[in-house]
Amino acid sequence: MVFHHAADLRQFYPRWVNHAMTTFSSPDVMRFLGKHINSNGQLHQDFSGEVVSDFKRRAEGVRVKHSVNGNSVKLYDKAYTPKGSVLRAEATIHNADDFRVYRRKEGDRKGPRAWRRLRRGTADIYRRAQLSHKAAARYLDAFATVDDTTTLDQLLQRLEQPRQWRGRRVRALRPLADDRALLSAINHGEFAIHGFRNRDLRAIFFRQTTDDKQQRRRHSAWISRKLPLLRSRPDHQNRGHTSLPANLQRSQDHRGYPKCVTLHSCAAHACDSPTNRSRCVDTLKIFANEKDFGS
């Protein structure tokens, strides 16, 4: 397979390598090489061979290899040229005893044809080419299930850039570090329609109320220093003294309920759980939406 742009191949190849090493099972590898599998997807009980999957990183690129009894299917990405970049899938047959060819008995030109062992010479070269082509095709077809949508790393690359707001430089968002709790807080359901104010976020981050006016002013100033991180984003919208992502305005159904965000409520420290961490990805998609996030 030839890619006109090397960047396209470099973008997808790591996903294919990860998919090949973590998803393809022994029955999958045997199916690629033409072995029969039980109806339940498991190996035959009388199979006594060895199935091996491995990859090697070389200066030219990464090679993925799946082998059964010495026969294998491989995937390479090491052909990067100005005219095009090649994703190469191939099958190698070293153990011909595992394959059959429909031919006459050797030395009997007029005898009946039958499925016989594949010979190691060049007499059955056409059958070797046929078997190799089918094995490589089955192998490539299996990669069709790999997700080709925007990765979290690509979303973060667009977010983690400093910006300008009202003539001042605003640091980059750190959605998986310092600003994870902030993004989780503004994703609360009660802010989806009317937005949020400084005091709304103070109630989330500073749950213990205090009568000390100086302490309250410190809390308010801390929130105020965080808000430019959101307002400097091109898809963020101010409505008077409230703040609301513009995406939520465009993504309401006929009843006025937002559809583009997973609603959840958690304390500032609760995003450390895997469940809430995955939910926070929805907020990242709002602020890094390709349609709104300009370069």
C-alpha positions as CSV (number, residue, x, y, z in Angstrom):
1,M,0.0,0.0,0.0
2,V,1.4,3.4,-1.0
3,F,0.8,6.6,0.9
4,H,1.4,9.9,-0.9
5,H,2.3,11.6,2.3
6,A,4.7,10.1,4.9
7,A,2.9,11.9,7.7
8,D,-0.2,9.8,7.0
9,L,1.6,6.6,7.4
10,R,3.5,7.7,10.5
11,Q,0.2,8.8,12.0
12,F,-1.5,5.4,11.6
13,Y,1.3,2.9,11.8
14,P,1.8,3.0,15.6
15,R,-1.9,2.2,16.0
16,W,-1.6,-0.8,13.7
17,V,1.5,-2.0,15.6
18,N,-0.3,-1.7,18.9
19,H,-3.4,-3.4,17.5
20,A,-1.3,-6.3,16.1
21,M,0.5,-6.9,19.3
22,T,-2.4,-6.5,21.7
23,T,-5.5,-7.7,19.8
24,F,-4.5,-10.5,17.4
25,S,-4.8,-13.8,19.2
26,S,-3.3,-17.2,18.2
27,P,-6.5,-18.2,16.3
28,D,-6.3,-14.9,14.4
29,V,-2.7,-15.6,13.3
30,M,-3.6,-19.1,12.2
31,R,-6.5,-17.9,10.2
32,F,-4.3,-15.4,8.4
33,L,-2.1,-18.3,7.3
34,G,-5.0,-20.4,6.1
35,K,-5.3,-22.7,9.1
36,H,-8.8,-24.1,10.0
37,I,-10.3,-22.9,13.2
38,N,-13.2,-24.4,15.2
39,S,-16.6,-22.8,14.8
40,N,-16.2,-21.3,18.3
41,G,-13.0,-19.5,17.2
42,Q,-10.7,-21.8,19.1
43,L,-7.8,-24.0,18.0
44,H,-8.2,-27.7,17.2
45,Q,-7.2,-29.9,20.1
46,D,-4.8,-31.8,17.9
47,F,-2.7,-28.7,17.0
48,S,0.8,-29.1,18.4
49,G,2.6,-26.2,16.7
50,E,3.8,-22.9,18.0
51,V,2.3,-19.5,17.4
52,V,4.6,-16.5,18.0
53,S,4.0,-12.7,17.6
54,D,6.8,-10.2,18.0
55,F,8.1,-6.9,16.7
56,K,11.5,-5.3,16.2
57,R,12.5,-1.7,15.9
58,R,15.2,-0.9,13.5
59,A,16.7,2.2,12.0
60,E,14.5,1.9,8.9
61,G,11.3,1.4,10.9
62,V,9.3,-1.2,12.9
63,R,8.6,-4.8,11.8
64,V,5.7,-6.8,13.1
65,K,5.8,-10.6,12.6
66,H,3.3,-13.4,13.4
67,S,4.5,-16.9,12.7
68,V,3.1,-20.5,12.9
69,N,5.5,-23.4,12.6
70,G,8.0,-21.3,10.7
71,N,5.5,-19.7,8.3
72,S,4.7,-16.0,8.9
73,V,3.0,-12.8,7.9
74,K,4.8,-9.5,8.4
75,L,4.2,-5.8,8.3
76,Y,6.8,-3.1,7.5
77,D,6.9,0.7,7.3
78,K,10.5,1.2,6.3
79,A,10.1,2.5,2.8
80,Y,9.8,6.3,3.1
81,T,10.7,8.2,-0.1
82,P,9.9,11.6,-1.6
83,K,7.6,10.0,-4.1
84,G,5.6,8.0,-1.6
85,S,5.8,5.8,1.5
86,V,5.0,2.1,1.4
87,L,3.2,0.0,4.0
88,R,4.4,-3.5,3.1
89,A,2.6,-6.7,4.1
90,E,4.2,-10.0,3.1
91,A,3.9,-13.7,3.8
92,T,6.9,-16.1,4.0
93,I,6.6,-19.9,3.6
94,H,9.6,-21.9,5.1
95,N,7.6,-24.9,6.2
96,A,5.8,-26.2,3.1
97,D,4.4,-29.2,4.9
98,D,1.7,-27.0,6.4
99,F,0.2,-26.3,2.9
100,R,-1.4,-28.3,0.1
101,V,-1.5,-27.9,-3.7
102,Y,-3.9,-29.6,-6.1
103,R,-1.6,-31.6,-8.4
104,R,-0.8,-35.0,-9.7
105,K,1.5,-37.3,-7.9
106,E,5.1,-36.5,-8.7
107,G,6.4,-38.6,-11.6
108,D,2.9,-39.6,-12.7
109,R,1.9,-37.2,-15.4
110,K,-1.4,-38.9,-16.2
111,G,-2.5,-39.8,-12.7
112,P,-5.4,-38.3,-10.9
113,R,-5.1,-34.9,-9.2
114,A,-5.4,-34.6,-5.5
115,W,-4.5,-32.2,-2.6
116,R,-0.9,-33.1,-1.9
117,R,1.9,-31.5,0.1
118,L,3.4,-28.3,-1.3
119,R,6.8,-29.0,-2.7
120,R,9.9,-27.0,-1.7
121,G,11.2,-26.4,-5.2
122,T,9.9,-24.0,-7.9
123,A,7.4,-26.5,-9.3
124,D,4.6,-25.1,-7.1
125,I,5.7,-21.5,-7.2
126,Y,2.3,-20.3,-8.5
127,R,0.6,-21.9,-5.5
128,R,3.1,-20.3,-3.1
129,A,2.2,-16.9,-4.6
130,Q,-1.5,-17.6,-4.3
131,L,-1.2,-18.6,-0.6
132,S,1.1,-15.6,0.2
133,H,-1.3,-13.2,-1.5
134,K,-4.3,-14.5,0.4
135,A,-2.5,-14.5,3.7
136,A,-1.3,-10.9,3.3
137,A,-4.8,-9.8,2.2
138,R,-6.5,-11.4,5.3
139,Y,-3.8,-9.8,7.5
140,L,-4.4,-6.3,6.1
141,D,-8.2,-6.7,6.2
142,A,-7.9,-7.4,9.9
143,F,-6.6,-3.9,10.5
144,A,-9.9,-2.3,9.2
145,T,-11.2,-2.4,12.7
146,V,-8.6,0.0,14.1
147,D,-10.1,3.3,15.2
148,D,-8.8,6.2,12.9
149,T,-10.4,9.1,14.8
150,T,-8.5,11.9,16.5
151,T,-6.4,10.6,19.4
152,L,-6.2,12.2,22.8
153,D,-2.6,13.1,22.1
154,Q,-3.7,15.1,19.1
155,L,-6.4,16.9,21.1
156,L,-3.8,17.8,23.7
157,Q,-1.3,19.1,21.2
158,R,-3.9,21.7,20.1
159,L,-4.8,22.6,23.7
160,E,-1.3,22.8,25.2
161,Q,-0.3,25.9,23.4
162,P,-0.1,29.4,25.0
163,R,-2.5,32.0,23.7
164,Q,-3.2,35.8,23.8
165,W,-6.2,37.3,25.6
166,R,-6.7,41.1,25.8
167,G,-3.2,41.7,24.9
168,R,-1.7,39.4,27.5
169,R,-0.1,36.0,27.2
170,V,-2.1,33.2,28.7
171,R,-0.3,29.9,29.5
172,A,-1.3,26.7,27.8
173,L,-4.0,24.5,29.3
174,R,-2.7,21.4,31.1
175,P,-5.8,19.2,31.0
176,L,-4.2,16.1,32.4
177,A,-2.3,17.8,35.1
178,D,-2.8,21.2,36.8
179,D,-6.1,22.1,35.0
180,R,-7.8,18.7,35.2
181,A,-10.0,19.7,38.2
182,L,-10.9,23.0,36.5
183,L,-12.1,21.3,33.3
184,S,-14.1,18.8,35.4
185,A,-15.7,21.6,37.5
186,I,-17.0,23.6,34.5
187,N,-18.4,20.3,33.1
188,H,-21.0,20.1,35.8
189,G,-24.5,19.8,34.6
190,E,-25.9,22.8,36.4
191,F,-23.6,25.1,34.3
192,A,-24.7,23.7,30.9
193,I,-27.6,26.1,30.3
194,H,-26.9,29.3,32.2
195,G,-23.1,29.1,32.5
196,F,-21.1,29.7,35.7
197,R,-19.8,32.6,37.9
198,N,-16.8,33.0,40.1
199,R,-18.8,32.1,43.2
200,D,-20.1,28.9,41.5
201,L,-16.5,27.6,41.1
202,R,-15.6,28.8,44.6
203,A,-18.3,26.6,46.0
204,I,-16.7,23.6,44.2
205,F,-13.0,24.2,45.0
206,F,-13.5,25.6,48.5
207,R,-16.3,23.7,50.1
208,Q,-15.6,24.9,53.6
209,T,-17.3,28.3,54.0
210,T,-15.6,31.0,56.0
211,D,-16.6,34.4,57.4
212,D,-13.1,35.8,56.8
213,K,-13.6,38.4,54.0
214,Q,-9.9,38.4,53.3
215,Q,-9.9,34.7,52.8
216,R,-12.9,34.9,50.5
217,R,-11.1,37.5,48.4
218,R,-8.1,35.2,48.1
219,H,-10.4,32.4,46.9
220,S,-12.1,34.7,44.4
221,A,-8.8,36.0,43.1
222,W,-7.6,32.4,42.7
223,I,-10.6,31.6,40.5
224,S,-10.2,34.8,38.6
225,R,-6.7,33.8,37.6
226,K,-8.0,30.5,36.2
227,L,-10.7,32.0,34.1
228,P,-8.4,33.5,31.4
229,L,-7.3,30.0,30.6
230,L,-10.9,29.3,29.4
231,R,-11.7,32.8,28.0
232,S,-8.6,32.8,25.8
233,R,-10.0,29.8,23.8
234,P,-11.8,30.8,20.6
235,D,-14.8,28.6,21.3
236,H,-15.4,30.2,24.8
237,Q,-18.2,32.8,25.1
238,N,-18.9,35.4,27.7
239,R,-22.5,36.2,28.6
240,G,-22.4,39.2,30.9
241,H,-20.9,37.9,34.1
242,T,-21.3,34.3,33.2
243,S,-19.1,32.0,31.2
244,L,-20.2,29.2,28.9
245,P,-18.5,27.3,26.1
246,A,-20.0,28.3,22.7
247,N,-20.3,24.7,21.7
248,L,-23.0,24.1,24.2
249,Q,-25.1,26.9,22.6
250,R,-25.0,25.2,19.3
251,S,-25.5,21.7,20.5
252,Q,-28.9,21.8,22.2
253,D,-31.9,19.7,21.3
254,H,-35.5,20.9,20.8
255,R,-36.0,21.0,24.6
256,G,-32.9,23.1,25.3
257,Y,-30.9,20.3,26.9
258,P,-27.2,20.1,25.8
259,K,-26.2,17.0,23.9
260,C,-22.5,17.4,23.4
261,V,-21.2,16.8,26.9
262,T,-21.3,14.0,29.5
263,L,-22.8,15.5,32.7
264,H,-21.3,14.6,36.0
265,S,-20.6,16.1,39.3
266,C,-17.5,15.5,41.3
267,A,-15.2,17.2,43.8
268,A,-12.1,18.9,42.7
269,H,-10.0,15.9,43.6
270,A,-12.4,13.2,42.4
271,C,-11.1,13.3,38.8
272,D,-8.2,11.0,39.8
273,S,-10.6,8.0,39.4
274,P,-10.4,6.3,36.0
275,T,-14.2,6.8,35.4
276,N,-14.1,10.5,35.9
277,R,-10.9,10.8,34.0
278,S,-12.5,9.4,30.9
279,R,-15.5,11.7,31.4
280,C,-13.2,14.7,31.4
281,V,-12.2,13.8,27.8
282,D,-15.6,15.2,26.7
283,T,-14.6,18.6,28.1
284,L,-11.3,18.4,26.1
285,K,-13.2,17.7,22.9
286,I,-15.3,20.8,23.5
287,F,-12.3,23.1,23.9
288,A,-10.3,21.4,21.1
289,N,-13.1,20.9,18.6
290,E,-11.5,21.0,15.1
291,K,-14.3,23.2,13.7
292,D,-13.8,25.9,16.3
293,F,-10.1,25.7,17.4
294,G,-8.1,27.8,15.0
295,S,-4.4,27.7,14.5
